[in-house]
Amino acid sequence: MNQTVSLTAEQRQALEQGEPVPVTESETQLECVVIRADLYERVKSLLSGFDPRDAYPAIDEVFRQDWSDPKMAEYDD
């Protein structure tokens, strides 16, 4: 499903420079980001097979001391 859309000169320039372009779908107000196809393929390959849950042990280790801080009780409340 490839659809042609019109972009402003600023949006085209941003895409040419590899920058993302935020857009909002007019009927549903769905917020999206347009990126170049080559960048999308790179991101897609990097995230292929990645399960965020695999990072949980590392996250726990990094934040263990902060989560035990008594000041966090205020945050939890």
Helices and strands as residue ranges (DSSP letters): H 9-16, E 21-24, E 31-34, H 37-47, G 52-55, H 56-68, H 72-76
